[in-house]
Amino acid sequence: MYDNFAFSQKRLVRVGLVGTGYTAVARSEALLHDERSHLVAVVGHTPEKTEAFARNCQAEVVDSWQQLVEQDNVDLVMICTVNRDHGAIARRALASGKHVVVEYPLSLDVAEAEELIALAKAQKKLLHVEHIELLGGLHQALKQHLPKVGQVFFVRYNTIKPEHPAPRKWTYNHELFGFPLIGGLSRLHRLVDLFGKVMSVNCHNRFWQTETEYYQSCFCDTHLSFESGLLAHVVYGKGETLWQAERRFEVHGEDGGLIFDSNTGVLVQLGEIKPIEVGARQGLFAKDTTMVLDHLINGTPLYVSPEESLYTLKVADAARRSAQTGLTVVVEDELSATPA
């Protein structure tokens, strides 16, 4: 499948890890428990934390991601750092002949994401954009029960996370996280995976902030019109201005409805309400990591393509432009969208 590269049980997949946060920890644990892989090197922002992380994993500490992606003893680079840097690291890694796994979004910029996909194909290297929301219990329950509600005409998806006080970290930083629905791409990708192409987007977004770089709250209200005729309402908010946590997904169809509230779900039809079992959210990064190794070693298909992630990135970018202009934005495959 890939040019001049074959893994086997005798040839471990040697991994370089960029980042030392929650996702990097989950990745490292999965790699350490899989005898087909070897975590070779790690790089992070904080020297003390990186040293402790690497010591726990028995990996080498590297001074910079630029150095890590060029090391001859690294086959696969896993990018688990701030969103702003995803594109630059992926580009350098692919150009250095490495396979790449990156947390969503692939890039904060649509054009750069398109270039990275083209580069991966030219280099004959894996480029996998993680979307563990597709592997989780909620999404699997949605897919299983969706046919029972008939033609779907409306969806509402709310994720609201109050934090008092809001942390002063990269997820509350404009440059490092990106536009809320780009940084939080999974909110839209879940919908695109279930319901297909989006025709137009209308988005309103507000920040509360006392300094330029960091904000204390954001609230993003988005309406999507799908080519199927489905209308969707997506609310994403976090921070100090919000008071009630919510993680709710509603599907309204002509023959019934699906309501998921946190970890519980019900199927609502005429005269009856049936509970739906929702699987756990834990262990999904490990599952994704195992699937990547299966793909590299055995050629097993992955559950999502970079092109699918790119399309959702285009939808999210349309939301960004709508929020900036106050206009509805038409989504087109080649991103030649114009306000409507």
C-alpha positions in Angstrom: 0.0 0.0 0.0 2.8 2.4 0.9 6.0 3.0 -1.0 8.9 0.9 0.1 7.5 0.3 3.6 6.4 -3.0 5.1 5.8 -3.7 8.8 5.7 -7.1 10.4 5.9 -8.6 13.8 9.7 -8.5 13.5 9.7 -4.9 12.3 8.0 -2.7 15.0 6.3 0.5 14.1 8.6 3.1 15.7 6.6 6.1 16.9 7.5 9.7 17.7 5.0 11.6 19.8 4.4 15.4 19.7 2.7 16.5 23.0 2.4 15.4 26.6 -1.2 16.2 27.4 -4.3 14.0 27.9 -4.4 12.6 24.4 -0.6 12.0 24.3 -0.9 10.0 27.5 -3.7 7.9 26.1 -1.7 7.3 22.9 1.5 6.4 24.8 -0.4 3.9 27.0 -1.9 2.2 23.9 1.5 2.0 22.2 3.2 0.6 25.3 0.5 -2.2 25.5 0.8 -3.1 21.8 3.8 -5.3 21.1 3.7 -4.2 17.4 4.9 -0.7 18.2 7.7 1.1 20.0 7.5 4.6 21.3 10.9 6.0 20.4 10.8 9.7 21.1 8.6 12.5 22.6 8.7 16.2 22.5 6.6 18.7 24.7 6.4 22.3 25.7 7.4 22.0 29.4 10.9 20.4 30.0 10.1 19.0 33.4 6.7 17.5 32.3 8.3 16.1 29.1 11.2 14.5 31.0 8.7 12.8 33.4 6.5 11.7 30.5 9.4 10.2 28.6 10.8 8.5 31.6 7.5 6.8 32.3 7.4 5.6 28.7 11.1 4.8 28.4 11.4 7.1 25.4 13.9 9.6 24.3 13.3 13.3 24.9 13.7 15.4 21.8 14.4 19.2 21.9 11.9 20.2 19.1 9.2 18.7 16.9 11.4 19.7 13.9 14.1 17.4 15.1 11.7 14.6 16.0 10.0 14.4 12.5 13.4 14.0 10.8 14.8 11.2 13.0 15.7 8.1 11.0 14.4 5.9 13.9 10.8 7.2 13.6 8.3 5.7 11.2 5.1 7.3 12.5 4.6 10.7 14.0 1.6 11.2 16.2 0.6 14.8 16.7 -1.1 15.6 20.0 -0.4 19.2 20.5 -2.2 22.6 20.0 -4.4 22.9 16.9 -2.4 25.8 15.5 0.6 23.6 14.9 -1.1 20.5 13.4 -0.6 21.6 9.8 3.0 22.6 10.1 4.1 19.5 11.9 2.1 17.2 9.6 3.7 18.9 6.5 7.3 18.5 7.8 6.7 14.9 8.9 5.2 13.9 5.6 8.0 15.6 3.7 10.4 13.7 5.8 8.9 10.4 4.7 6.9 9.7 7.9 3.4 8.3 8.4 1.2 10.8 10.3 -1.6 10.6 12.8 -3.0 13.9 13.9 -5.9 14.9 16.2 -8.6 16.9 14.5 -8.5 19.4 12.9 -5.9 18.5 10.3 -5.2 22.2 10.0 -6.9 25.5 10.9 -6.7 26.5 7.3 -8.7 24.6 4.6 -6.1 25.3 1.8 -3.3 23.9 3.9 -5.4 20.8 4.8 -5.9 20.1 1.0 -2.2 20.5 0.4 -1.4 18.0 3.2 -3.7 15.4 1.8 -2.1 15.8 -1.6 1.4 15.6 -0.1 0.5 12.4 1.7 -0.6 10.8 -1.5 2.5 12.0 -3.3 4.7 10.6 -0.6 2.6 7.4 -0.4 2.4 7.8 3.4 -0.5 7.4 5.8 -2.3 10.6 6.9 -4.9 9.7 9.5 -7.0 12.4 11.1 -8.5 11.1 14.4 -12.2 11.4 14.9 -12.9 9.2 17.9 -16.5 10.6 18.2 -17.3 8.2 15.4 -16.1 5.3 17.6 -18.0 6.2 20.8 -21.1 4.7 22.2 -23.3 7.7 21.4 -22.5 7.6 17.7 -22.8 3.9 17.4 -26.2 4.0 19.2 -27.3 6.8 16.8 -26.4 4.8 13.7 -28.1 1.7 15.1 -31.4 3.3 15.9 -31.6 6.0 13.1 -33.6 3.8 10.7 -36.3 3.4 13.3 -37.4 7.1 13.2 -38.0 7.3 9.4 -37.1 10.4 7.4 -35.2 12.8 9.7 -36.1 16.4 9.3 -34.5 18.1 12.3 -31.5 17.6 14.6 -30.4 19.5 17.6 -26.9 19.0 19.1 -25.9 21.0 22.2 -22.6 20.8 24.1 -22.2 23.4 26.8 -19.4 23.3 29.4 -19.4 25.9 32.2 -16.0 26.5 33.8 -15.7 28.8 36.8 -13.1 30.2 36.5 -12.2 29.5 32.9 -8.7 28.0 32.6 -6.1 30.1 31.0 -5.0 27.4 28.6 -4.7 26.9 24.8 -8.3 25.7 24.4 -9.3 29.3 25.3 -6.8 31.0 23.0 -7.9 32.3 19.6 -4.6 31.5 17.8 -3.9 28.1 19.4 -7.4 26.6 19.3 -8.9 28.3 16.3 -12.5 29.2 15.5 -14.7 27.2 18.0 -16.3 24.9 15.4 -12.9 24.3 13.7 -11.2 23.6 17.0 -14.2 21.5 18.1 -14.7 19.9 14.6 -16.2 16.7 16.0 -19.5 18.6 16.7 -20.0 19.0 13.0 -18.3 15.8 11.8 -20.7 13.7 13.7 -23.6 15.3 11.8 -21.8 15.1 8.4 -21.1 11.4 9.0 -24.7 10.7 9.7 -26.5 12.9 7.3 -24.2 13.7 4.4 -23.6 17.0 2.5 -24.4 20.4 3.9 -25.9 23.0 1.5 -25.6 26.2 3.6 -24.5 27.4 7.0 -25.6 30.3 9.2 -23.6 31.0 12.3 -23.4 33.5 15.2 -20.6 33.5 17.6 -19.7 35.6 20.7 -16.6 35.8 22.9 -16.3 37.2 26.4 -12.7 38.3 27.1 -10.6 40.7 29.2 -7.5 40.3 27.1 -6.6 39.9 23.4 -5.3 36.4 23.2 -7.4 34.5 25.8 -11.1 34.5 26.3 -13.2 33.5 29.4 -16.2 32.3 27.4 -17.5 31.6 24.0 -20.9 30.7 22.6 -21.4 29.5 19.1 -24.9 29.1 17.6 -25.0 27.4 14.2 -27.8 26.4 11.7 -27.0 23.9 9.0 -29.2 23.1 6.0 -28.4 19.7 4.5 -28.9 18.7 0.8 -31.4 16.1 2.0 -33.6 18.8 3.4 -32.6 18.2 7.0 -32.2 21.2 9.3 -29.7 21.0 12.1 -29.1 23.3 15.1 -25.7 23.1 16.8 -24.8 24.9 20.0 -21.2 24.9 21.3 -20.3 26.9 24.4 -17.8 26.9 27.2 -16.5 29.1 30.0 -17.5 31.5 32.8 -20.6 33.0 31.2 -22.4 29.6 31.0 -24.1 28.1 34.0 -25.7 24.7 33.1 -23.7 21.9 31.6 -25.4 20.1 28.7 -24.5 17.3 26.3 -27.7 16.6 24.4 -28.4 15.2 20.9 -31.9 15.1 19.5 -33.0 13.5 16.2 -36.6 14.2 15.0 -37.9 11.9 12.3 -41.3 11.4 10.7 -41.7 8.0 12.6 -40.2 8.9 15.9 -37.4 10.6 17.8 -34.0 9.8 19.4 -33.0 11.8 22.5 -29.6 11.3 24.0 -28.8 13.2 27.2 -25.2 12.7 28.5 -24.9 8.9 28.7 -28.5 8.0 28.5 -30.8 7.6 25.4 -34.4 6.9 24.5 -36.3 6.1 21.4 -39.6 8.0 21.3 -42.5 6.7 19.2 -46.3 6.8 19.3 -47.4 5.7 22.7 -44.0 4.4 23.9 -40.6 5.4 25.1 -37.8 2.8 24.9 -34.4 3.2 26.7 -31.3 2.9 24.5 -28.1 1.5 25.8 -25.1 3.9 25.2 -21.6 2.4 25.3 -18.8 3.9 27.2 -16.7 6.9 26.1 -13.4 5.6 27.6 -10.7 3.9 25.7 -11.3 5.5 22.3 -7.8 6.8 21.7 -6.5 3.4 22.4 -9.0 1.9 19.9 -8.0 4.5 17.3 -4.3 3.7 17.9 -4.9 0.0 17.5 -6.8 0.6 14.3 -3.9 2.7 12.9 -1.4 -0.1 13.7 -3.8 -2.7 12.1 -3.9 -0.5 9.0 -0.2 -0.1 8.7 0.6 -3.7 9.4 -2.3 -5.6 7.9 -3.9 -3.1 5.5 -7.1 -3.1 7.5 -9.3 -0.1 6.4 -9.6 2.8 8.8 -13.0 4.2 9.9 -12.5 7.7 8.5 -10.6 9.2 5.6 -8.7 12.5 5.6 -11.0 13.7 2.7 -14.0 13.2 5.0 -12.4 15.3 7.7 -11.5 17.9 5.1 -15.1 18.2 4.0 -16.2 18.9 7.6 -13.4 21.4 7.9 -14.9 23.2 4.9 -18.3 23.3 6.6 -16.7 24.6 9.8 -14.9 27.3 7.8 -18.2 28.3 6.2 -19.5 28.7 9.8 -16.5 30.9 10.6 -17.1 33.1 7.6 -20.8 33.3 8.3 -20.1 34.5 11.9 -17.7 37.1 10.5 -20.0 38.5 7.9 -23.5 37.9 9.4 -24.5 36.2 6.2 -25.5 32.7 5.2 -22.7 30.9 3.5 -23.2 28.2 0.8 -20.9 25.1 1.2 -19.4 23.8 -2.0 -17.0 20.9 -2.5 -14.2 23.0 -3.8 -14.8 25.8 -1.2 -15.8 28.3 -3.9 -18.6 29.3 -1.5 -20.0 32.8 -1.6 -22.4 34.5 0.8 -26.0 33.8 -0.1 
